[in-house]
Amino acid sequence: MIGEIAIDGVYVPTMLLLGVIAMLLTIALARLFNAFGLYRFVAYRALVDLCLFVLLLGLLAWASPLIGFRP
């Protein structure tokens, strides 16, 4: 995935933008997991959060042509 997205004349790498979106989604899902008490079933919370971020970033990178981010 090579390319930039222009935001008010400033070119931002696509992966940086997808990483920020994935981080925000990870934070939201971590708060939901914490609210429902799902973290008590895992041994390493930080590892679960990292894996969740990587999965969301991969999903966003895969779906980026579908949502309009074209390189």
Phi, psi and omega in degrees: 000104179242134178153167179231158176241130180273121176241104183054041177086358178256124181275124181244132177299142183298319181294327176295316179295318178293325177295321178293318178296317179296323179294318178296320177293323178295318178297317180295317180291326178295322177293322176293317178299319179292321181294324180270359177074028181280344180287346180286348179269357181243153182273322185236100184296320182296323178292322177296317178296319178296315179296322177296318178297315181296318178295317179293321178295318177297319178295318178293320179294321179292322185269000184299323175295332180286330182263002171108000177273104180250137179290000000 
